[in-house]
Amino acid sequence: MDAVLGFIHSNMVWLGLIWGLVCKYVPALKNVPNALIPYVNAVVALLTGLMGPATAHAAGGILGGDSFLGHILGAGWTAIQSALIYEIFGRHPMNSMGIKKVT
């Protein structure tokens, strides 16, 4: 279980991006509000950070990776990174290839 949670947590930016793309471009999920996507990403990152394997103390950063505030800020930053990757690198190339969002 720790391996799965560790994988999800360490790849959360890309998994969050994929989750967002699935919500925007798969017709079965068209009722998921776009505003909900980053919050789901942040909650999943927070839960995997809290329940997953402990990070090394050197990877804690300024606020400390083991503190609850550090986990919350890290989860928020992960959600922001996923959204920025989509907005900057994903949306325009996908639109130019003819891939349209589900409305």
Secondary structure, 3 states (H helix, E strand, C coil): CHHHHHHHHHCHHHHHHHHHHHHHHCHHHCCCCCCHHHHHHHHHHHHHHHHCCCCCHHHHCCCCCCCHHHHHHHHHHHHHHHHHHHHHHHHHHHHHCCCCCCC
